[in-house]
């Protein structure tokens, strides 16, 4: 009975926008909701959108987009193994692993996800990421 009541309260809090700590929320459901939103955006950007691709996400993660800069690739700061801790190329500050297997609450806060893509896409790619690129990236890292 307690578990059902707790589950109902969690659902109510989530639905009402009160927010919950990642420990109480279902990270997979939160990530799925973000991917659903990105899929709608991707379909609006490209009517031929057919789904996200972990392979394209891996390519996005590993490609050197701006050789010669401090952050030519995502892997520059996040390492070629996204399950490992990275390090900010400019400040040397440690960065938690990007892989969902190493950090299960990764890509569960829509505001944080938007902030990270806004900042990092501009620094690494020199432009904003498309919704498809964002979804591919999350899909790749969710499988790591």
QUIHU-V132852 format. One record per residue. N is the residue number from 0. NEAR is the number of other ideal C-beta (glycine too) atoms within 8 Angstrom. D_LAST is the distance of its C-alpha to the last C-alpha in Angstrom with 2 decimals. Layout:
BEGIN
n = [N,N]
near = [NEAR,NEAR]
d_last = [D_LAST,D_LAST]
END
This chain:
BEGIN
n = [0,1,2,3,4,5,6,7,8,9,10,11,12,13,14,15,16,17,18,19,20,21,22,23,24,25,26,27,28,29,30,31,32,33,34,35,36,37,38,39,40,41,42,43,44,45,46,47,48,49,50,51,52,53,54,55,56,57,58,59,60,61,62,63,64,65,66,67,68,69,70,71,72,73,74,75,76,77,78,79,80,81,82,83,84,85,86,87,88,89,90,91,92,93,94,95,96,97,98,99,100,101,102,103,104,105,106,107,108,109,110,111,112,113,114,115,116,117,118,119,120,121,122,123,124,125,126,127,128,129,130,131,132,133,134,135,136,137,138,139,140,141,142,143]
near = [4,5,6,7,8,8,8,8,8,11,8,8,10,11,6,6,5,6,5,9,5,10,4,6,12,5,11,6,8,13,14,8,9,13,12,8,9,14,13,8,9,14,9,6,9,7,4,4,10,3,5,14,8,10,7,12,16,9,8,12,14,9,7,6,8,10,5,4,6,6,11,11,11,12,10,10,11,11,9,4,5,13,8,8,8,12,9,10,7,6,4,5,6,7,11,9,13,13,11,13,6,11,9,6,7,12,10,10,8,8,6,7,12,8,8,8,11,9,8,9,12,10,6,13,8,6,6,7,10,8,12,13,11,12,14,14,13,16,13,15,15,9,7,11]
d_last = [35.78,34.22,30.67,31.84,33.59,30.65,28.36,31.11,31.42,27.73,27.90,31.12,29.85,26.82,29.06,31.70,29.42,30.08,26.46,24.98,23.06,19.36,20.45,22.69,20.84,18.21,14.99,13.73,17.21,17.33,14.19,15.69,18.97,17.71,16.24,19.62,21.51,19.72,20.42,24.05,24.23,22.77,25.35,28.04,27.14,26.98,28.69,27.06,23.51,21.96,18.48,15.19,13.30,9.69,11.74,13.91,11.26,10.07,13.84,14.52,12.19,13.73,17.26,20.13,21.87,24.67,25.55,27.92,26.63,25.07,21.79,21.58,17.80,14.90,13.82,17.36,16.75,13.01,12.95,11.58,8.84,7.19,6.85,10.59,13.37,14.84,18.48,20.45,22.28,25.45,25.84,23.87,22.56,19.38,16.35,13.89,10.23,8.58,5.09,6.26,5.93,8.20,10.13,10.56,13.22,11.43,12.93,15.55,18.69,20.06,22.36,19.87,17.49,20.66,21.87,18.82,18.75,22.54,22.65,19.81,20.39,24.00,23.46,21.06,22.17,25.65,25.55,23.99,20.85,21.61,20.29,18.63,16.85,15.71,14.47,12.74,11.00,9.96,9.01,6.73,5.05,5.58,3.80,0.00]
END
